[in-house]
Amino acid sequence: MPAETISPPNRVARATAWLALLKATLRSMIGLPDYQVYVAHRQQHHPDQPILSEAEFIRERQEARYGNRQGKMIRCC
């Protein structure tokens, strides 16, 4: 569909959706977890289980990614 035929509100909505997807992709690429996606998932799929605070969630994701044994970072290089 040519750009001239998309109404301005639809262009804004499409651009907003595209930017949100880009943001999520970039955050994922550099290892920043998305807390809001986590909360939505937990509420929808695991409503009976507790939800971590944002600080707990980030700490857990960092430990899962980098490892943490006795205060030492475990890396591949």
C-alpha positions as a LaTeX table, in Angstrom:
\begin{tabular}{lrrr}
\hline
Residue & $x$ (\AA) & $y$ (\AA) & $z$ (\AA) \\
\hline
Met1 & 0.00 & 0.00 & 0.00 \\
Pro2 & 1.57 & 3.34 & $-1.01$ \\
Ala3 & 2.35 & 5.75 & 1.84 \\
Glu4 & $-0.05$ & 8.35 & 0.39 \\
Thr5 & $-3.06$ & 6.09 & 0.98 \\
Ile6 & $-2.37$ & 5.44 & 4.67 \\
Ser7 & $-4.20$ & 7.93 & 6.84 \\
Pro8 & $-2.06$ & 9.90 & 9.33 \\
Pro9 & $-3.48$ & 8.15 & 12.45 \\
Asn10 & $-2.68$ & 4.77 & 10.88 \\
Arg11 & 0.85 & 5.92 & 10.06 \\
Val12 & 1.34 & 6.99 & 13.66 \\
Ala13 & $-0.01$ & 3.68 & 14.96 \\
Arg14 & 2.21 & 1.69 & 12.59 \\
Ala15 & 5.27 & 3.78 & 13.44 \\
Thr16 & 4.57 & 3.41 & 17.17 \\
Ala17 & 4.22 & $-0.36$ & 16.83 \\
Trp18 & 7.39 & $-0.57$ & 14.74 \\
Leu19 & 9.36 & 1.49 & 17.27 \\
Ala20 & 8.11 & $-0.69$ & 20.15 \\
Leu21 & 9.24 & $-3.80$ & 18.28 \\
Leu22 & 12.60 & $-2.21$ & 17.50 \\
Lys23 & 13.06 & $-1.23$ & 21.16 \\
Ala24 & 12.24 & $-4.75$ & 22.34 \\
Thr25 & 14.62 & $-6.25$ & 19.78 \\
Leu26 & 17.50 & $-3.96$ & 20.73 \\
Arg27 & 16.94 & $-4.53$ & 24.45 \\
Ser28 & 16.95 & $-8.27$ & 23.83 \\
Met29 & 20.15 & $-8.07$ & 21.76 \\
Ile30 & 22.08 & $-6.32$ & 24.51 \\
Gly31 & 20.59 & $-8.40$ & 27.28 \\
Leu32 & 18.24 & $-5.94$ & 28.96 \\
Pro33 & 15.18 & $-7.79$ & 30.18 \\
Asp34 & 11.68 & $-6.44$ & 29.55 \\
Tyr35 & 9.93 & $-6.33$ & 32.92 \\
Gln36 & 6.51 & $-5.35$ & 31.54 \\
Val37 & 6.47 & $-8.37$ & 29.22 \\
Tyr38 & 7.45 & $-10.58$ & 32.18 \\
Val39 & 4.62 & $-9.18$ & 34.34 \\
Ala40 & 2.04 & $-9.61$ & 31.57 \\
His41 & 3.19 & $-13.20$ & 30.99 \\
Arg42 & 3.06 & $-14.06$ & 34.69 \\
Gln43 & $-0.40$ & $-12.55$ & 35.10 \\
Gln44 & $-1.76$ & $-14.40$ & 32.08 \\
His45 & $-0.07$ & $-17.80$ & 32.41 \\
His46 & 0.86 & $-18.07$ & 36.11 \\
Pro47 & $-1.69$ & $-15.99$ & 38.06 \\
Asp48 & $-1.28$ & $-18.13$ & 41.19 \\
Gln49 & 2.48 & $-17.53$ & 41.45 \\
Pro50 & 4.18 & $-14.42$ & 42.88 \\
Ile51 & 5.66 & $-11.77$ & 40.59 \\
Leu52 & 9.21 & $-10.60$ & 41.26 \\
Ser53 & 9.84 & $-6.91$ & 41.85 \\
Glu54 & 11.59 & $-5.15$ & 38.99 \\
Ala55 & 14.91 & $-5.13$ & 40.89 \\
Glu56 & 14.59 & $-8.86$ & 41.68 \\
Phe57 & 13.67 & $-9.61$ & 38.07 \\
Ile58 & 16.70 & $-7.75$ & 36.68 \\
Arg59 & 19.04 & $-9.39$ & 39.21 \\
Glu60 & 17.67 & $-12.84$ & 38.35 \\
Arg61 & 18.06 & $-12.20$ & 34.60 \\
Gln62 & 21.63 & $-10.95$ & 35.03 \\
Glu63 & 22.56 & $-13.97$ & 37.13 \\
Ala64 & 20.98 & $-16.28$ & 34.57 \\
Arg65 & 22.92 & $-14.61$ & 31.77 \\
Tyr66 & 26.32 & $-14.06$ & 33.38 \\
Gly67 & 26.31 & $-16.52$ & 36.29 \\
Asn68 & 27.19 & $-15.59$ & 39.82 \\
Arg69 & 28.99 & $-17.95$ & 42.14 \\
Gln70 & 30.25 & $-16.54$ & 45.41 \\
Gly71 & 30.33 & $-13.04$ & 44.01 \\
Lys72 & 32.48 & $-13.99$ & 41.00 \\
Met73 & 31.33 & $-13.37$ & 37.46 \\
Ile74 & 31.59 & $-16.39$ & 35.17 \\
Arg75 & 32.32 & $-15.53$ & 31.58 \\
Cys76 & 33.36 & $-17.36$ & 28.47 \\
Cys77 & 36.18 & $-14.93$ & 27.69 \\
\hline
\end{tabular}
